[in-house]
Amino acid sequence: MYSTTAVIEQRQDAPPGDLAIWFFILAELLVFAVLFVVYAVARRNNIELFDLHQQQLDRSSGLANTLVLITSSYFVMRAVAAIRDGRAHLCSRWLWGAFALGFLFLLIKGAEYQHHFAAGITLRSNDFYLFYLSLTFFHFMHVVMGMVILAAVAFKAQHGGYSATDYTGVETGASYWHMVDLVWLILFPLVYVMH
Amino acid sequence: MKYQSQLVAKPYFIAAIGLFIGQIIFGLIMGLQYVVGDFLFPEIPFNVARMVHTNLLIVWLLFGFMGASYYMVPEESETELHSPKLALALFWIFLVAGALTIVGYLAVPYATLAEMTGNDLLPTMGREFLEQPTITKIGIVVVALGFLYNVGMTVLKGRKTSISLVLMTGLVGLAVLFLFSFYNPTNLVLDKMFWWYVVHLWVEGVWELILGAILAFVLIKTTGVDREVIEKWLYVIIAMTLITGIIGTGHHYYWIGTPEYWQLLGSVFSALEPIPFFMMTVFAFNMVNKRRRDHPNRAAVLWALGTAVMAFLGAGVWGFLHTLSPVNYYTHGSQITAAHGHMAFYGAYVMIVLTMISYTMPLMRGRAAANSNRSQVVEMWSFWLMTVSMVFITLFLTGAGILQVYLQRYSDAPQAFMVVQEKIELFYWMREYAGLVFLTGLLLYVVSFFIGGKEPAQQNA
């Protein structure tokens, strides 16, 4: 049976991680939300152009990257579970795993960019590419930032910086990484698929 | 004050306030020239008054930032400054070079000054805010290098804190971005584009890091809240500043000949630039509410809270007013810009330097924590006089700006610039009166430091 105290304790635990990161996450989500809304408005004004160029995107790369990020989020979740059991080395291994997947994401996305640039596509090509390139590149930079955070947390975990009772830092890093993943889960269908 | 070498901040702050007074006097001169066109002509033409007004602002803020750094870095690093002598030498070099430059502006026509200082060898003059003769610019770089070396060595040999890390990042950024002032391409579009690398990336980029670091430092000292909590906020705020502010440069690239995608990127990212300022306000009030002690220097706490609020209003809200490209199409380069410029510079950078001076001056003059109550009351009067008059200056200029945009650019029968200027004269007069109140406030600020009396006792909350 749930006792009142258990519920209260759980409530005190929410949101996980440092409160400051949640302000940051909300601010970041707001930035992306504004960009998505502007995208939607611009698309409505020129649906044919958007549909035409959307079909030239490499959807399988996009899907692969979606799977990569979801898997990386799972790794991060396992890292949090590991540190809650006090298994710091296991925690850091999961985190490095997620870091490696982040890197894989960058490679796949980089190959896509390579393809576009080789075809002479720039921000100025048309409105669709303006949005596609700036949205995905902005997200790309967030993956990089998330990887920096994951690496810092993994490094600290490796050196005994966290324990079964003190793991706020791991949750903080994990929350940020989930945000990066979440944004992609909206971005991918919005820009690559929906028409 | 824990380290003797922190005292080198004192001449920097005194010079800063002296130049601040000069800045306001020239502001008043040029405010009057808006309505009495030939006032002081030909001795001080409008363009010269404007140049002196804006250049003095930048120079005294730099004095303030350097003074603040010389005070903060030893305390944060828990060690004496690497070389107090170098700091003092650079102080005199900077002051003399700055004074000579201003004398040059006032004594000879600008073109003659350019000729005298060998501008043709490496032309960098003639651009707004970067009017300084090339040799002055080189002097600024030399002073900045010596300064960075001095505080950098101090940070390296002592304790490394997040505050000093953020401060150093801001200061290095400030110096590096200034180098773009030496790049002066003949293509006007490129010229303007890189010009903003100095102007925008200073005030909406690296200066904000310096502002954040100073605010965090003063809040740690006056509230007694854990360093960990304050540093965490600092990181979140500066990350948001850089995410929005760097691409936010695009709001200057709407109409200068740069590609049109800047209208989208500039609008979206700069629309979000108020967020870090809003976070700063929440942060400052939160920390003061959570305070572990009531610091006897109540004036300094007032300045710190004032900075957070006014920076949000001036930089955040007034910036947002005209940052979206469809709005900016009508408002760019109007009195709306001037309104924003006044409140943003006052709220963010003037007030943070005054906060730091308020907090440190009593300590550097041998008091345990604060000036006497009588002195603080006068100082708080100066706070309210300056802040309220700046709010009015901003409102009057905003009124002038809205009318100007409507009459000159938006209405069915747009009118000529000078015709419109005459119609909005009333607003300029009111701005000038508000400016006189501002000067009174500033003079009271100076006076407050000369009022003696017994120091208030420290209380624990």
HADDOCK unambig.tbl for C-alpha pairs under 7 A between the chains (distance, minus, plus):
assign (segid A and resid 20 and name CA) (segid B and resid 232 and name CA) 6.93 0.50 0.50
assign (segid A and resid 20 and name CA) (segid B and resid 233 and name CA) 6.42 0.50 0.50
assign (segid A and resid 20 and name CA) (segid B and resid 236 and name CA) 6.92 0.50 0.50
assign (segid A and resid 24 and name CA) (segid B and resid 236 and name CA) 6.19 0.50 0.50
assign (segid A and resid 31 and name CA) (segid B and resid 272 and name CA) 6.92 0.50 0.50
assign (segid A and resid 35 and name CA) (segid B and resid 268 and name CA) 6.92 0.50 0.50
assign (segid A and resid 124 and name CA) (segid B and resid 261 and name CA) 6.91 0.50 0.50
assign (segid A and resid 130 and name CA) (segid B and resid 261 and name CA) 6.95 0.50 0.50
